[in-house]
Amino acid sequence: GEEQVFALLDECPHKKGPLSQGIVHGTTVTCPLHNWNIGLNDGCAREPDEGCTAKFAVKVVDGRVHLSMDEIRTLGV
């Protein structure tokens, strides 16, 4: 299968848990704090939970992942 690359702000929309320390399964990451499941493709919590974290556009060029600094600055990260 084709590899997919996603970029999210490292904060769960629930209590700002570190999503980078969560477990990824398919296109979802589980927050290590309260087990909320967050979609990697949209940054949004899966039902019954609600809320979204920031998602960044990703471009892969020659095996390197590129993010937009303008997009990141817009979010004040």
C-alpha positions in Angstrom: 0.0 0.0 0.0 0.9 3.6 -0.5 2.4 5.4 2.6 0.4 8.3 4.0 1.9 11.2 5.9 -0.1 13.4 8.3 0.8 16.3 10.5 -1.2 17.5 13.5 -0.6 19.9 16.3 0.8 17.8 19.2 -2.2 18.5 21.4 -5.4 16.5 21.9 -8.5 18.7 21.7 -9.6 17.3 25.0 -6.9 18.2 27.6 -4.0 19.0 25.4 -2.5 15.5 25.7 0.7 14.8 23.7 -0.6 13.0 20.6 3.0 12.2 19.6 3.1 9.8 22.5 -0.1 8.1 21.5 -0.5 4.8 19.5 -1.3 5.1 15.8 -3.6 2.6 14.3 -4.7 3.0 10.7 -5.5 6.7 10.2 -6.2 7.3 13.9 -4.0 8.2 16.9 -5.1 7.4 20.4 -4.3 10.1 23.0 -2.2 8.6 25.9 -4.1 10.6 28.5 -7.8 9.6 28.2 -7.8 7.4 25.1 -9.6 9.8 22.8 -9.2 8.7 19.1 -8.1 11.5 16.8 -8.3 11.2 13.0 -4.9 11.8 11.4 -6.6 13.0 8.2 -8.7 15.7 9.8 -7.5 16.2 13.3 -10.9 15.6 14.7 -12.0 13.4 17.6 -14.0 10.2 16.7 -17.5 9.8 18.2 -18.6 10.0 20.9 -15.9 12.5 21.6 -15.9 16.0 20.0 -13.4 18.6 19.0 -10.5 19.0 16.6 -6.8 19.8 16.8 -4.9 21.8 14.1 -4.0 19.9 11.0 -1.1 20.9 8.7 -0.9 20.5 5.0 2.0 18.1 4.2 4.0 17.7 1.0 6.6 14.9 0.6 9.4 15.7 -1.8 12.2 13.2 -2.4 11.3 11.4 0.8 11.4 14.5 3.0 8.3 15.9 4.7 7.6 19.6 4.1 5.2 21.8 6.2 4.3 25.4 5.4 5.9 27.9 7.9 3.2 30.4 7.0 0.5 27.9 8.0 2.3 27.1 11.3 2.7 30.8 12.1 -1.0 31.4 11.4 -1.8 29.0 14.2 0.7 30.7 16.6 2.7 27.6 17.2 
